Amino acid sequence: MNLKDLDAILKKVTSRFRIVYIDFNCPEFAPYRKRKIGGIVRFDERAIYFHRGLSEKEEKLTWLHEILSIYYYEEGILRHDDEIEKEARKLYDQLEVRSILKKYIDNLT
């Protein structure tokens, strides 16, 4: 995936989903946090929930993971969660990707 494609995907997804930061230690989200899950997508609510206690690296990796999950789902491409995680980590290694993510995170939080 190139930077232009990633930027377009981020723009599309963030324009259609609410971004919500919440403490995953609260009762509703505690089961996710116990499994070390830092973000979840709720298609029924058109929302992406992120744990507000993530480190900067974890936050960006989680953003990539959730955005890619939505993208592949909406494109009808079946991907296992482990595949998406691997792709998110590979993308995160690129400085330009982290810069693009920072732009979206800063504008939406």
Chimera marker file (.cmm) of the C-alpha trace (Angstrom):
<marker_set name="trace">
<marker id="1" x="0.000" y="0.000" z="0.000" r="1" g="1" b="0" radius="0.5"/>
<marker id="2" x="1.449" y="3.373" z="-0.951" r="1" g="1" b="0" radius="0.5"/>
<marker id="3" x="1.158" y="6.620" z="1.007" r="1" g="1" b="0" radius="0.5"/>
<marker id="4" x="-1.411" y="8.150" z="-1.324" r="1" g="1" b="0" radius="0.5"/>
<marker id="5" x="-3.689" y="5.122" z="-0.947" r="1" g="1" b="0" radius="0.5"/>
<marker id="6" x="-3.307" y="5.100" z="2.832" r="1" g="1" b="0" radius="0.5"/>
<marker id="7" x="-4.098" y="8.807" z="3.043" r="1" g="1" b="0" radius="0.5"/>
<marker id="8" x="-7.229" y="8.305" z="0.916" r="1" g="1" b="0" radius="0.5"/>
<marker id="9" x="-8.341" y="5.372" z="3.090" r="1" g="1" b="0" radius="0.5"/>
<marker id="10" x="-7.782" y="7.371" z="6.287" r="1" g="1" b="0" radius="0.5"/>
<marker id="11" x="-9.746" y="10.293" z="4.866" r="1" g="1" b="0" radius="0.5"/>
<marker id="12" x="-12.630" y="8.071" z="3.765" r="1" g="1" b="0" radius="0.5"/>
<marker id="13" x="-12.886" y="6.101" z="7.009" r="1" g="1" b="0" radius="0.5"/>
<marker id="14" x="-12.513" y="9.091" z="9.337" r="1" g="1" b="0" radius="0.5"/>
<marker id="15" x="-15.200" y="10.965" z="7.437" r="1" g="1" b="0" radius="0.5"/>
<marker id="16" x="-17.664" y="8.090" z="7.959" r="1" g="1" b="0" radius="0.5"/>
<marker id="17" x="-16.787" y="6.859" z="11.458" r="1" g="1" b="0" radius="0.5"/>
<marker id="18" x="-16.728" y="8.700" z="14.774" r="1" g="1" b="0" radius="0.5"/>
<marker id="19" x="-13.428" y="8.479" z="16.611" r="1" g="1" b="0" radius="0.5"/>
<marker id="20" x="-13.944" y="7.971" z="20.345" r="1" g="1" b="0" radius="0.5"/>
<marker id="21" x="-11.249" y="7.819" z="22.998" r="1" g="1" b="0" radius="0.5"/>
<marker id="22" x="-12.364" y="6.079" z="26.169" r="1" g="1" b="0" radius="0.5"/>
<marker id="23" x="-10.811" y="4.398" z="29.175" r="1" g="1" b="0" radius="0.5"/>
<marker id="24" x="-10.983" y="0.681" z="28.384" r="1" g="1" b="0" radius="0.5"/>
<marker id="25" x="-10.767" y="-0.026" z="32.112" r="1" g="1" b="0" radius="0.5"/>
<marker id="26" x="-14.438" y="1.001" z="32.444" r="1" g="1" b="0" radius="0.5"/>
<marker id="27" x="-16.812" y="-1.987" z="32.820" r="1" g="1" b="0" radius="0.5"/>
<marker id="28" x="-18.139" y="-1.884" z="29.249" r="1" g="1" b="0" radius="0.5"/>
<marker id="29" x="-14.665" y="-2.122" z="27.686" r="1" g="1" b="0" radius="0.5"/>
<marker id="30" x="-12.737" y="-3.994" z="30.412" r="1" g="1" b="0" radius="0.5"/>
<marker id="31" x="-13.019" y="-7.380" z="28.628" r="1" g="1" b="0" radius="0.5"/>
<marker id="32" x="-11.184" y="-5.893" z="25.627" r="1" g="1" b="0" radius="0.5"/>
<marker id="33" x="-8.476" y="-4.362" z="27.781" r="1" g="1" b="0" radius="0.5"/>
<marker id="34" x="-7.949" y="-7.654" z="29.626" r="1" g="1" b="0" radius="0.5"/>
<marker id="35" x="-7.190" y="-9.237" z="26.240" r="1" g="1" b="0" radius="0.5"/>
<marker id="36" x="-4.800" y="-6.349" z="25.460" r="1" g="1" b="0" radius="0.5"/>
<marker id="37" x="-7.091" y="-4.958" z="22.754" r="1" g="1" b="0" radius="0.5"/>
<marker id="38" x="-6.597" y="-1.217" z="22.338" r="1" g="1" b="0" radius="0.5"/>
<marker id="39" x="-9.284" y="-0.446" z="19.791" r="1" g="1" b="0" radius="0.5"/>
<marker id="40" x="-12.563" y="-1.764" z="18.443" r="1" g="1" b="0" radius="0.5"/>
<marker id="41" x="-14.801" y="-0.947" z="15.509" r="1" g="1" b="0" radius="0.5"/>
<marker id="42" x="-18.567" y="-0.779" z="15.946" r="1" g="1" b="0" radius="0.5"/>
<marker id="43" x="-20.155" y="-0.813" z="12.496" r="1" g="1" b="0" radius="0.5"/>
<marker id="44" x="-23.623" y="-0.502" z="14.015" r="1" g="1" b="0" radius="0.5"/>
<marker id="45" x="-22.581" y="2.785" z="15.654" r="1" g="1" b="0" radius="0.5"/>
<marker id="46" x="-20.210" y="3.899" z="12.866" r="1" g="1" b="0" radius="0.5"/>
<marker id="47" x="-17.598" y="4.390" z="15.580" r="1" g="1" b="0" radius="0.5"/>
<marker id="48" x="-14.027" y="3.397" z="16.313" r="1" g="1" b="0" radius="0.5"/>
<marker id="49" x="-13.187" y="3.234" z="20.000" r="1" g="1" b="0" radius="0.5"/>
<marker id="50" x="-9.595" y="3.653" z="21.169" r="1" g="1" b="0" radius="0.5"/>
<marker id="51" x="-8.237" y="3.125" z="24.661" r="1" g="1" b="0" radius="0.5"/>
<marker id="52" x="-6.973" y="6.496" z="25.830" r="1" g="1" b="0" radius="0.5"/>
<marker id="53" x="-4.171" y="4.879" z="27.834" r="1" g="1" b="0" radius="0.5"/>
<marker id="54" x="-2.156" y="3.634" z="24.858" r="1" g="1" b="0" radius="0.5"/>
<marker id="55" x="1.439" y="4.689" z="24.305" r="1" g="1" b="0" radius="0.5"/>
<marker id="56" x="2.064" y="6.774" z="21.177" r="1" g="1" b="0" radius="0.5"/>
<marker id="57" x="3.357" y="3.731" z="19.295" r="1" g="1" b="0" radius="0.5"/>
<marker id="58" x="0.457" y="1.511" z="20.415" r="1" g="1" b="0" radius="0.5"/>
<marker id="59" x="-2.017" y="4.231" z="19.462" r="1" g="1" b="0" radius="0.5"/>
<marker id="60" x="-0.655" y="4.527" z="15.921" r="1" g="1" b="0" radius="0.5"/>
<marker id="61" x="-0.459" y="0.759" z="15.479" r="1" g="1" b="0" radius="0.5"/>
<marker id="62" x="-4.040" y="0.447" z="16.716" r="1" g="1" b="0" radius="0.5"/>
<marker id="63" x="-5.199" y="3.197" z="14.356" r="1" g="1" b="0" radius="0.5"/>
<marker id="64" x="-3.580" y="1.391" z="11.436" r="1" g="1" b="0" radius="0.5"/>
<marker id="65" x="-5.080" y="-1.931" z="12.484" r="1" g="1" b="0" radius="0.5"/>
<marker id="66" x="-8.628" y="-0.584" z="12.840" r="1" g="1" b="0" radius="0.5"/>
<marker id="67" x="-8.496" y="1.501" z="9.644" r="1" g="1" b="0" radius="0.5"/>
<marker id="68" x="-7.178" y="-1.463" z="7.647" r="1" g="1" b="0" radius="0.5"/>
<marker id="69" x="-9.838" y="-3.737" z="9.174" r="1" g="1" b="0" radius="0.5"/>
<marker id="70" x="-12.595" y="-1.383" z="8.041" r="1" g="1" b="0" radius="0.5"/>
<marker id="71" x="-11.060" y="-0.910" z="4.610" r="1" g="1" b="0" radius="0.5"/>
<marker id="72" x="-10.712" y="-4.633" z="3.909" r="1" g="1" b="0" radius="0.5"/>
<marker id="73" x="-14.176" y="-5.397" z="5.275" r="1" g="1" b="0" radius="0.5"/>
<marker id="74" x="-15.798" y="-2.754" z="3.086" r="1" g="1" b="0" radius="0.5"/>
<marker id="75" x="-13.830" y="-3.908" z="0.028" r="1" g="1" b="0" radius="0.5"/>
<marker id="76" x="-14.987" y="-7.479" z="0.638" r="1" g="1" b="0" radius="0.5"/>
<marker id="77" x="-11.427" y="-8.699" z="1.168" r="1" g="1" b="0" radius="0.5"/>
<marker id="78" x="-11.145" y="-11.381" z="3.834" r="1" g="1" b="0" radius="0.5"/>
<marker id="79" x="-8.131" y="-10.907" z="6.069" r="1" g="1" b="0" radius="0.5"/>
<marker id="80" x="-7.303" y="-12.657" z="9.310" r="1" g="1" b="0" radius="0.5"/>
<marker id="81" x="-6.658" y="-10.364" z="12.241" r="1" g="1" b="0" radius="0.5"/>
<marker id="82" x="-3.032" y="-11.556" z="12.387" r="1" g="1" b="0" radius="0.5"/>
<marker id="83" x="-2.514" y="-10.555" z="8.737" r="1" g="1" b="0" radius="0.5"/>
<marker id="84" x="-3.877" y="-7.088" z="9.408" r="1" g="1" b="0" radius="0.5"/>
<marker id="85" x="-1.656" y="-6.743" z="12.470" r="1" g="1" b="0" radius="0.5"/>
<marker id="86" x="1.404" y="-7.751" z="10.435" r="1" g="1" b="0" radius="0.5"/>
<marker id="87" x="0.552" y="-5.223" z="7.724" r="1" g="1" b="0" radius="0.5"/>
<marker id="88" x="-0.056" y="-2.489" z="10.314" r="1" g="1" b="0" radius="0.5"/>
<marker id="89" x="3.373" y="-3.141" z="11.859" r="1" g="1" b="0" radius="0.5"/>
<marker id="90" x="5.058" y="-3.067" z="8.450" r="1" g="1" b="0" radius="0.5"/>
<marker id="91" x="3.367" y="0.241" z="7.589" r="1" g="1" b="0" radius="0.5"/>
<marker id="92" x="4.228" y="1.696" z="10.993" r="1" g="1" b="0" radius="0.5"/>
<marker id="93" x="7.926" y="1.207" z="10.263" r="1" g="1" b="0" radius="0.5"/>
<marker id="94" x="7.695" y="3.929" z="7.597" r="1" g="1" b="0" radius="0.5"/>
<marker id="95" x="8.289" y="7.438" z="8.935" r="1" g="1" b="0" radius="0.5"/>
<marker id="96" x="5.966" y="8.917" z="6.303" r="1" g="1" b="0" radius="0.5"/>
<marker id="97" x="3.117" y="6.677" z="7.472" r="1" g="1" b="0" radius="0.5"/>
<marker id="98" x="3.596" y="7.798" z="11.070" r="1" g="1" b="0" radius="0.5"/>
<marker id="99" x="3.498" y="11.433" z="9.889" r="1" g="1" b="0" radius="0.5"/>
<marker id="100" x="0.219" y="10.904" z="8.028" r="1" g="1" b="0" radius="0.5"/>
<marker id="101" x="-1.281" y="9.156" z="11.056" r="1" g="1" b="0" radius="0.5"/>
<marker id="102" x="-0.201" y="11.989" z="13.335" r="1" g="1" b="0" radius="0.5"/>
<marker id="103" x="-2.047" y="14.457" z="11.101" r="1" g="1" b="0" radius="0.5"/>
<marker id="104" x="-5.315" y="12.517" z="11.416" r="1" g="1" b="0" radius="0.5"/>
<marker id="105" x="-4.928" y="11.756" z="15.113" r="1" g="1" b="0" radius="0.5"/>
<marker id="106" x="-4.157" y="15.394" z="15.934" r="1" g="1" b="0" radius="0.5"/>
<marker id="107" x="-7.118" y="16.655" z="13.887" r="1" g="1" b="0" radius="0.5"/>
<marker id="108" x="-9.611" y="14.205" z="15.398" r="1" g="1" b="0" radius="0.5"/>
<marker id="109" x="-8.642" y="14.288" z="19.054" r="1" g="1" b="0" radius="0.5"/>
<link id1="1" id2="2" r="1" g="1" b="0" radius="0.2"/>
<link id1="2" id2="3" r="1" g="1" b="0" radius="0.2"/>
<link id1="3" id2="4" r="1" g="1" b="0" radius="0.2"/>
<link id1="4" id2="5" r="1" g="1" b="0" radius="0.2"/>
<link id1="5" id2="6" r="1" g="1" b="0" radius="0.2"/>
<link id1="6" id2="7" r="1" g="1" b="0" radius="0.2"/>
<link id1="7" id2="8" r="1" g="1" b="0" radius="0.2"/>
<link id1="8" id2="9" r="1" g="1" b="0" radius="0.2"/>
<link id1="9" id2="10" r="1" g="1" b="0" radius="0.2"/>
<link id1="10" id2="11" r="1" g="1" b="0" radius="0.2"/>
<link id1="11" id2="12" r="1" g="1" b="0" radius="0.2"/>
<link id1="12" id2="13" r="1" g="1" b="0" radius="0.2"/>
<link id1="13" id2="14" r="1" g="1" b="0" radius="0.2"/>
<link id1="14" id2="15" r="1" g="1" b="0" radius="0.2"/>
<link id1="15" id2="16" r="1" g="1" b="0" radius="0.2"/>
<link id1="16" id2="17" r="1" g="1" b="0" radius="0.2"/>
<link id1="17" id2="18" r="1" g="1" b="0" radius="0.2"/>
<link id1="18" id2="19" r="1" g="1" b="0" radius="0.2"/>
<link id1="19" id2="20" r="1" g="1" b="0" radius="0.2"/>
<link id1="20" id2="21" r="1" g="1" b="0" radius="0.2"/>
<link id1="21" id2="22" r="1" g="1" b="0" radius="0.2"/>
<link id1="22" id2="23" r="1" g="1" b="0" radius="0.2"/>
<link id1="23" id2="24" r="1" g="1" b="0" radius="0.2"/>
<link id1="24" id2="25" r="1" g="1" b="0" radius="0.2"/>
<link id1="25" id2="26" r="1" g="1" b="0" radius="0.2"/>
<link id1="26" id2="27" r="1" g="1" b="0" radius="0.2"/>
<link id1="27" id2="28" r="1" g="1" b="0" radius="0.2"/>
<link id1="28" id2="29" r="1" g="1" b="0" radius="0.2"/>
<link id1="29" id2="30" r="1" g="1" b="0" radius="0.2"/>
<link id1="30" id2="31" r="1" g="1" b="0" radius="0.2"/>
<link id1="31" id2="32" r="1" g="1" b="0" radius="0.2"/>
<link id1="32" id2="33" r="1" g="1" b="0" radius="0.2"/>
<link id1="33" id2="34" r="1" g="1" b="0" radius="0.2"/>
<link id1="34" id2="35" r="1" g="1" b="0" radius="0.2"/>
<link id1="35" id2="36" r="1" g="1" b="0" radius="0.2"/>
<link id1="36" id2="37" r="1" g="1" b="0" radius="0.2"/>
<link id1="37" id2="38" r="1" g="1" b="0" radius="0.2"/>
<link id1="38" id2="39" r="1" g="1" b="0" radius="0.2"/>
<link id1="39" id2="40" r="1" g="1" b="0" radius="0.2"/>
<link id1="40" id2="41" r="1" g="1" b="0" radius="0.2"/>
<link id1="41" id2="42" r="1" g="1" b="0" radius="0.2"/>
<link id1="42" id2="43" r="1" g="1" b="0" radius="0.2"/>
<link id1="43" id2="44" r="1" g="1" b="0" radius="0.2"/>
<link id1="44" id2="45" r="1" g="1" b="0" radius="0.2"/>
<link id1="45" id2="46" r="1" g="1" b="0" radius="0.2"/>
<link id1="46" id2="47" r="1" g="1" b="0" radius="0.2"/>
<link id1="47" id2="48" r="1" g="1" b="0" radius="0.2"/>
<link id1="48" id2="49" r="1" g="1" b="0" radius="0.2"/>
<link id1="49" id2="50" r="1" g="1" b="0" radius="0.2"/>
<link id1="50" id2="51" r="1" g="1" b="0" radius="0.2"/>
<link id1="51" id2="52" r="1" g="1" b="0" radius="0.2"/>
<link id1="52" id2="53" r="1" g="1" b="0" radius="0.2"/>
<link id1="53" id2="54" r="1" g="1" b="0" radius="0.2"/>
<link id1="54" id2="55" r="1" g="1" b="0" radius="0.2"/>
<link id1="55" id2="56" r="1" g="1" b="0" radius="0.2"/>
<link id1="56" id2="57" r="1" g="1" b="0" radius="0.2"/>
<link id1="57" id2="58" r="1" g="1" b="0" radius="0.2"/>
<link id1="58" id2="59" r="1" g="1" b="0" radius="0.2"/>
<link id1="59" id2="60" r="1" g="1" b="0" radius="0.2"/>
<link id1="60" id2="61" r="1" g="1" b="0" radius="0.2"/>
<link id1="61" id2="62" r="1" g="1" b="0" radius="0.2"/>
<link id1="62" id2="63" r="1" g="1" b="0" radius="0.2"/>
<link id1="63" id2="64" r="1" g="1" b="0" radius="0.2"/>
<link id1="64" id2="65" r="1" g="1" b="0" radius="0.2"/>
<link id1="65" id2="66" r="1" g="1" b="0" radius="0.2"/>
<link id1="66" id2="67" r="1" g="1" b="0" radius="0.2"/>
<link id1="67" id2="68" r="1" g="1" b="0" radius="0.2"/>
<link id1="68" id2="69" r="1" g="1" b="0" radius="0.2"/>
<link id1="69" id2="70" r="1" g="1" b="0" radius="0.2"/>
<link id1="70" id2="71" r="1" g="1" b="0" radius="0.2"/>
<link id1="71" id2="72" r="1" g="1" b="0" radius="0.2"/>
<link id1="72" id2="73" r="1" g="1" b="0" radius="0.2"/>
<link id1="73" id2="74" r="1" g="1" b="0" radius="0.2"/>
<link id1="74" id2="75" r="1" g="1" b="0" radius="0.2"/>
<link id1="75" id2="76" r="1" g="1" b="0" radius="0.2"/>
<link id1="76" id2="77" r="1" g="1" b="0" radius="0.2"/>
<link id1="77" id2="78" r="1" g="1" b="0" radius="0.2"/>
<link id1="78" id2="79" r="1" g="1" b="0" radius="0.2"/>
<link id1="79" id2="80" r="1" g="1" b="0" radius="0.2"/>
<link id1="80" id2="81" r="1" g="1" b="0" radius="0.2"/>
<link id1="81" id2="82" r="1" g="1" b="0" radius="0.2"/>
<link id1="82" id2="83" r="1" g="1" b="0" radius="0.2"/>
<link id1="83" id2="84" r="1" g="1" b="0" radius="0.2"/>
<link id1="84" id2="85" r="1" g="1" b="0" radius="0.2"/>
<link id1="85" id2="86" r="1" g="1" b="0" radius="0.2"/>
<link id1="86" id2="87" r="1" g="1" b="0" radius="0.2"/>
<link id1="87" id2="88" r="1" g="1" b="0" radius="0.2"/>
<link id1="88" id2="89" r="1" g="1" b="0" radius="0.2"/>
<link id1="89" id2="90" r="1" g="1" b="0" radius="0.2"/>
<link id1="90" id2="91" r="1" g="1" b="0" radius="0.2"/>
<link id1="91" id2="92" r="1" g="1" b="0" radius="0.2"/>
<link id1="92" id2="93" r="1" g="1" b="0" radius="0.2"/>
<link id1="93" id2="94" r="1" g="1" b="0" radius="0.2"/>
<link id1="94" id2="95" r="1" g="1" b="0" radius="0.2"/>
<link id1="95" id2="96" r="1" g="1" b="0" radius="0.2"/>
<link id1="96" id2="97" r="1" g="1" b="0" radius="0.2"/>
<link id1="97" id2="98" r="1" g="1" b="0" radius="0.2"/>
<link id1="98" id2="99" r="1" g="1" b="0" radius="0.2"/>
<link id1="99" id2="100" r="1" g="1" b="0" radius="0.2"/>
<link id1="100" id2="101" r="1" g="1" b="0" radius="0.2"/>
<link id1="101" id2="102" r="1" g="1" b="0" radius="0.2"/>
<link id1="102" id2="103" r="1" g="1" b="0" radius="0.2"/>
<link id1="103" id2="104" r="1" g="1" b="0" radius="0.2"/>
<link id1="104" id2="105" r="1" g="1" b="0" radius="0.2"/>
<link id1="105" id2="106" r="1" g="1" b="0" radius="0.2"/>
<link id1="106" id2="107" r="1" g="1" b="0" radius="0.2"/>
<link id1="107" id2="108" r="1" g="1" b="0" radius="0.2"/>
<link id1="108" id2="109" r="1" g="1" b="0" radius="0.2"/>
</marker_set>
